[in-house]
């Protein structure tokens, strides 16, 4: 029987090279320290994803110049090799451009998922292999383990830190190579390990903003990436009545209530963004509730192949937002397309968001929301209120 080390890899730690993705934060720094302490041949790599000159002024972002400096200092303190790789062009093409296009089509993108999917767990993973590494380790709060059908992805022990929502697109092949040493720890325990190893970044704040949106104002970034792309249009009620005008749908998100710039007898919310007609559709709160979700680019990690899901569907839970609680749902395979039925519905679901699927703590996969269908009860109630006859909506089964 082959002897495995703590990373479930064959051989002794000192004979095993591991690349650690070092962001300059506490979590990845502790991963590097723990693996170095165990005797692994550790190499630290930091990705420069966004313009260094601009990022230096962007506090609270994961890719800022200060973070590169911090990662280098940690590597020096641990006496491990450290490299900074310029991935700016790859990042701009794979993440930033997609982000802008998604917003311009009325979607609500999640660029951190795309970054993991298309940069860190694809390009960086291949770089680690080229360096002769047996694994790529990260500071994500998530766990993986071998199961009967291969590697499985599971939530972290610390529910408040769990990052499974952002890693749903990780494939089984990638899980063979990826390691997540912090999955069993709480954040306070990670900080204590940083102090024990004498790391100066032990009390460093966690990153909060998207790295290329340091101000938190998405519209500024989209205007810079796609100047003149935002075009004015109408704000309309569900019955088509024009209530006002807007300067571009990029200024609105599904579920938004404040800042609509229209007068109404009741609170109104953005329920749909129609990029083709440049319309912002608003309605009462109950019209926000979606019951059915169609997914695109499904990444399936279940034991049973997606094509073999029973006709009645698979009972599981679905998470629409990273901070939201998983909701009871049924996953169906409808002619090869992934269809999720939310048992109780969910408010403010937008195309472009991720829908992540779980069986207890296990991540079964997920996909990007392509479209949603409303709870017909609320639609018809709202239509009756406004005296209109919309296109029929299938009943909620």
URZI-V207347 format. One record per residue. RES is the residue in one letter. PHI is phi in degrees with one decimal (* if undefined). OMEGA is omega as a letter, one per 40 degrees, with the letter a starting at -180 (NA if undefined). Layout:
res=<RES	RES>
phi=<PHI	PHI>
omega=<OMEGA	OMEGA>
//
This chain:
res=<X	X	X	X	X	X	X	X	X	X	X	X	X	X	X	X	X	X	X	X	X	X	X	X	X	X	X	X	X	X	X	X	X	X	X	X	X	X	X	X	X	X	X	X	X	X	X	X	X	X	X	X	X	X	X	X	X	X	X	X	X	X	X	X	X	X	X	X	X	X	X	X	X	X	X	X	X	X	X	X	X	X	X	X	X	X	X	X	X	X	X	X	X	X	X	X	X	X	X	X	X	X	X	X	X	X	X	X	X	X	X	X	X	X	X	X	X	X	X	X	X	X	X	X	X	X	X	X	X	X	X	X	X	X	X	X	X	X	X	X	X	X	X	X	X	X	X	X	X	X	X	X	X	X	X	X	X	X	X	X	X	X	X	X	X	X	X	X	X	X	X	X	X	X	X	X	X	X	X	X	X	X	X	X	X	X	X	X	X	X	X	X	X	X	X	X	X	X	X	X	X	X	X	X	X	X	X	X	X	X	X	X	X	X	X	X	X	X	X	X	X	X	X	X	X	X	X	X	X	X	X	X	X	X	X	X	X	X	X	X	X	X	X	X	X	X	X	X	X	X	X	X	X	X	X	X	X	X	X	X	X	X	X	X	X	X	X	X	X	X	X	X	X	X	X	X	X	X	X	X	X	X	X	X	X	X	X	X	X	X	X	X	X	X	X	X	X	X	X	X	X	X	X	X	X	X	X	X	X	X	X	X	X	X	X	X	X	X	X	X	X	X	X	X	X	X	X	X	X	X	X	X	X	X	X	X	X	X	X	X	X	X	X	X	X	X	X	X	X	X	X	X	X	X	X	X	X	X	X	X	X	X	X	X	X	X	X	X	X	X	X	X	X	X	X	X	X	X	X	X	X	X	X	X	X	X	X	X	X	X	X	X	X	X	X	X	X>
phi=<*	-73.4	-80.4	-108.0	-86.4	-65.0	-93.5	61.4	-114.4	-69.7	100.0	-77.2	-54.0	-66.0	-100.0	-121.0	-88.5	-130.4	-92.6	-109.8	-76.6	-103.3	-86.0	96.0	-94.3	-65.0	-62.2	-68.1	-65.1	-66.4	-57.7	-61.1	-65.3	-63.5	-70.8	-63.6	-62.4	-75.7	102.0	-65.7	-83.2	-96.3	-123.4	-96.8	-129.8	-116.2	-96.6	-93.3	-99.2	-135.0	-46.7	-60.3	-61.7	-74.7	-67.2	-57.5	-87.5	-103.1	-70.2	84.7	-111.2	-81.8	-122.0	-72.3	-57.7	-62.2	-67.7	-62.5	-61.8	-64.4	-62.7	-64.0	-63.8	-63.5	-61.0	-64.8	-65.2	-88.1	61.1	-123.5	-62.5	-140.8	-128.5	-108.7	-104.9	-84.7	-108.7	-61.0	-66.7	-62.6	-65.3	-61.5	-74.1	-87.3	-119.5	-66.6	-64.0	-63.3	-59.1	-64.0	-61.7	-62.8	-64.4	-68.5	-95.9	87.3	-94.3	-120.7	-76.1	-124.5	-64.3	-64.8	-69.1	-62.2	-64.3	-62.5	-71.2	-106.8	-117.2	-68.2	-95.5	-120.9	-67.8	-66.8	-61.5	-66.4	-62.4	-60.8	-64.5	-63.5	-83.0	82.3	-77.4	-91.8	-161.9	-114.0	-105.9	-131.0	-94.7	-69.2	-91.3	-164.5	-126.0	-135.6	-157.4	-74.3	-124.6	-58.2	-106.6	126.5	-67.9	-114.9	-110.3	-132.1	-60.7	-74.0	-61.8	-85.5	-60.1	-72.5	-104.3	-52.3	-115.7	-61.4	-58.2	-83.4	-120.4	-62.2	-83.4	-66.3	-90.8	-61.1	-63.0	-67.2	-63.0	-63.8	-108.0	-87.6	-131.4	-126.6	-66.5	-98.0	-60.2	-99.1	-105.1	-94.0	-58.2	-61.2	-68.0	-65.6	-64.3	-65.3	-65.1	-62.7	-66.5	-62.9	-89.2	70.7	-82.6	-66.3	-89.8	-55.4	-104.5	-63.0	-67.6	-73.5	-69.3	-121.2	-93.3	-65.6	-58.6	-96.1	-126.9	-62.3	-87.7	80.2	-102.7	-61.9	-61.8	-63.3	-67.6	-64.7	-61.9	-75.2	-77.4	-133.0	-59.7	78.7	-75.9	-74.4	-122.9	-70.0	-167.5	-104.1	-101.1	-126.9	-80.0	-59.7	-86.7	92.9	-66.9	-76.6	-107.0	177.6	-136.0	-136.6	-100.9	150.9	-68.0	-65.6	-85.0	-131.7	-134.9	-59.6	93.3	-66.6	-116.8	-80.8	75.8	-76.8	72.3	-131.5	-99.3	-151.1	-75.4	-135.8	-60.5	-118.9	-128.0	-72.8	-110.4	-160.8	-120.7	-102.6	-66.6	-64.8	-94.5	58.8	-108.4	-102.7	-95.8	-121.1	-164.3	-68.1	-55.5	-64.5	-77.9	-78.6	-75.2	-105.4	-114.0	-127.2	-132.6	-99.1	-110.5	-119.9	51.9	-63.8	-108.8	-107.1	-118.2	-73.4	-67.1	-82.8	-55.1	-57.1	-68.7	-105.2	-62.4	-56.8	-58.5	-72.9	98.9	-118.9	-77.6	-159.3	-121.6	-127.3	-117.6	-95.7	-128.8	-62.6	-96.1	-88.7	-85.7	-61.0	-112.1	-59.0	-154.3	-125.3	-99.2	-126.5	-104.7	-107.6	54.6	89.9	-98.2	-85.2	-129.5	-113.6	-104.1	-83.6	-62.1	-109.4	78.6	-149.1	-84.5	66.9	-79.5	-122.5	-55.7	99.3	-73.3	-97.3	-119.3	-105.8	-110.1	-131.9	-124.2	65.9	-86.1	-83.6	-87.4	-88.4	125.9	163.5	-161.0	-89.7	-71.6	-88.5	-161.6	-131.5	-125.6	-78.2	-74.5	-59.6	-61.9	-73.9	-60.7	-69.3	-62.5	-68.5	-65.8	-61.1	-63.9	-98.4	71.3	-118.7	-124.3	-77.6	-63.3	-58.0	-116.3	-55.9	-65.0	-78.6	-83.9>
omega=<a	i	a	i	a	i	a	i	i	i	i	i	a	i	a	i	i	i	i	i	a	a	a	i	a	a	a	i	i	i	i	a	a	a	i	a	a	i	i	i	a	i	i	i	i	a	i	a	a	a	a	a	i	a	a	a	a	i	i	i	a	a	a	i	i	i	i	i	a	i	i	i	i	i	i	a	a	a	i	i	a	i	i	a	i	i	a	a	i	a	a	a	a	a	a	i	i	i	a	a	a	i	a	i	i	a	i	a	i	a	i	i	i	i	i	a	a	a	a	a	i	a	a	i	i	i	i	i	i	i	i	a	i	a	i	a	i	i	i	i	a	a	i	i	i	i	a	a	a	a	i	i	a	i	i	i	a	a	a	a	a	a	a	a	a	a	a	a	i	a	i	i	i	a	i	a	a	i	a	a	a	a	a	a	i	a	a	i	i	i	i	i	i	i	a	i	i	a	a	a	a	a	a	a	i	i	a	a	i	a	a	i	a	a	a	a	a	a	i	a	a	i	a	a	a	a	i	a	i	a	a	i	a	i	a	i	i	i	i	a	i	a	a	a	a	a	a	a	i	i	a	i	i	a	a	i	a	i	i	i	i	i	a	a	a	i	i	a	i	a	a	i	a	a	a	i	a	a	i	a	a	i	i	a	a	i	i	a	i	i	a	a	i	a	i	i	i	i	a	a	a	i	i	i	a	a	a	i	a	a	i	i	a	i	a	i	a	i	a	a	a	a	a	i	i	a	i	a	i	i	i	i	a	a	i	a	i	a	a	i	i	a	a	a	a	a	i	i	a	i	a	i	i	i	a	a	a	i	a	i	a	i	i	a	a	a	i	a	i	i	i	i	a	i	a	a	a	i	a	i	a	i	i	i	a	i	a	i	a	i	a	i	a	i	i	a	NA>
//
